[in-house]
Amino acid sequence: MGRFWSILFLLVPVLGVLTFVLAINEVGPFYRHWLPVNINDHGGIIDSLFMFILYLTGVIFVATGLVLFWFLWKYDVAKNRAPVKFSHGSHTLEVIWSILPAATLLFIAIYQMNAWADAKLRRPLLSTGPDKTAGTRDDVVQPPLVEVTARQFEWRIRYAGSDGQIGTPDDVYTVNDLHIPVDEEVVLQLKSMDVLHSFFLPHMRVKQDAVPGMKQFLWFRANRTGTYDLVCAELCGWGHYKMRGRLYVESRQQFDKWLKEKFQEQEQTELKGPPAESAE
Amino acid sequence: MRFDRGCKNTTAAFLLLAVTLCGCADPPAVFVLNDAYYAHIERKTQTTFDPRSRDDIGLILASSFGEPDDPYVPLIADLDATEILDLTRVKQSSGRVWSDKIGIARGLYREHCIHCHGMSGDGLGPTASFLNPYPRDYRMGIFKFKSTGKGLKPTHDDLVRILTEGIPGTAMPSFKVLDKDEIESLVHYVRYLSIRGELERKLIELLPDVEDRLLDDALRGKQDDKYKAQWDTIRGTAREVMEKWVQAEQEVLPVPARPDGWQDPETMRASVEHGRKLFYGKVANCFSCHGDSALGDGQTQGVDAWTRELLNDKEQFLGLAKMTPEERDRFEYLKARDPRILPPRNIRPRNLRQGIFRGGRRPIDVYLRIVNGIDGTPMPSAPLLKPGEAPNPGKLSSDDVWSLVDYVRSLQYESISNPNDHEPVVTRERL
């Protein structure tokens, strides 16, 4: 009986790896279980970091599984009658298994620093200012195109309108429908009206907590038109599941047309039929 | 020995699990009688109704509207109600949540609405007590944001708009991601619940004057004349309720055009200035409720129609801490009869500086709120000059109202309406 159990333990790394292989290749029931398509120019680095960490942990996972199996197999009580030997630890081994993970973690921390700075700190610039150096105080940062305000349980969206400024009478208001132009750096301003939410565009590899009382900025550059998901990634209350919206990536021309139509609808002064169907 | 004990433990664990799961069975899907209103009318008319009348009302409603899992639509002779109550559409939203073979979502009401608005559309779902304002109780048949006049039902488009856009500033979210057909179905279901609830209230109102019983099922086949007469009264009442919904589509008030030139900043500024004067003027009198600085802090002791019924017959309520003995008495009596009702709350006039417009921010939306008032709330309809009427200092012209609209819509952009938010240091000043 004993060795039968060690086979079961061997199944853990085998099935684990198989699941990932099937999911990545979108086979059968695993269809669309892997990452959605990346449509953000800046999303590639997030994906490669993800894959790097996946391979790293994957190798350790498989190795641990195999070692566990090997011990169970080799020291099966039915086959192995030798008396137990007790060890009182090995200083060298302990140093190795402390330093190796520490070094690995430190490596990941340093390796990802640039990606983090690009995603969270280095907001796109309009110009580098008189000193012509990016990353200094006189940089002119790109103003947000759109402000998203999270609230239980929807995304209230406000576009800067034709004057490019948020908070003026030509702002365009929508809810749950985020339209953005393709092939352009888009800066988005994020607020929350009530509790913590998390603004998540899975296809953009963009996720940012919305904190009440704080303004956050995020940016991306979409490279493919279409309709994608906008979801809340922070359990924000009983209606968290309802907090869904749609992301429309459109050509600049279509985007401008949509924005103009939205503004006209918003300035509507007579009753017409039901609210116009959203674009697409 | 060891095996035995393990076996016993396993059995015990299974039993425990079974007992726990038994408690998880869904409660049956039934409509609940409007006990609060029943008690209210009893108390108001100082009568005690025949105890069988509760069952009678239940029977009448069940035979006209069915049950939550199997709804039907009452058929009234000579009244074509398919536009407002389409059985197929009502059915799509009713019942448990599932998807049929071709992927059409069913049970939409229970998926999206029930936790606030309740199985019977009474606004008493499990999450209702956490919300301010409370979710709407459809049974009164009063709807706030609509294009028809005071006291009338909303049109189809009004309801579609509320569902797709949501109501900013309240817990009602936007359901824009639902299909058009799904929204359509929910609109029919809301009307279904509202008509059912309003008929229920009207039947309760009939009880004090009814000779014997509202509907005596034992008369069927024995005294058919009397039985039929009872049903005629009921059908007449149902017709009253449903006709108003059918007519609503024709009741949309014509809106005089907004004066030209609003794109011109100078004209706009003049209009806003004129609107500001009207806001603080005696005729429009907006400031008396919305406050001297439009922060919604003028008259804060109002109550809405839903709360008023539980308290008094006045428009004022000084708050839970200052309830008069009569108010406390009425509320506690009703609470004892219908323990589900929620504690009363004041309704606050809108803070106009937040840029949150519950009924929509389009000029037409704000215009309609001013001209028609908001049903069920202390917001009155503006005294409007009729077309062709001579100017009258006690009334507003439609141009005046458009100026008020411009003023109200401009408030959120004034600098005092926009406190600065904290920005993360790293993005505010890049070092």
Interface residues (C-beta under 8 A of the other chain):
Chain A: K120 L121 R122 R123 G135 T136 R137 D139 V141 Q152 F153 E154 R156 G167 T168 P169 Y173 V175 N176 D177 K191 G213 M214 K215 Q216 F217 W238 G239 K242 M243 R244 G245 R246 E265 Q266 E267 Q268 T269 E270 L271 G273 P274 P275 E277 S278
Chain B: H112 H115 T127 S147 H156 D157 V160 R161 T164 E165 G166 P168 A171 P173 S174 K176 V177 K180 V252 V255 A257 R258 W262 R361 R362 P363 I364 Y367 W402 R409 S410 Y413 N418 D421 H422 E423 P424 V426 T427 E429 R430 L431
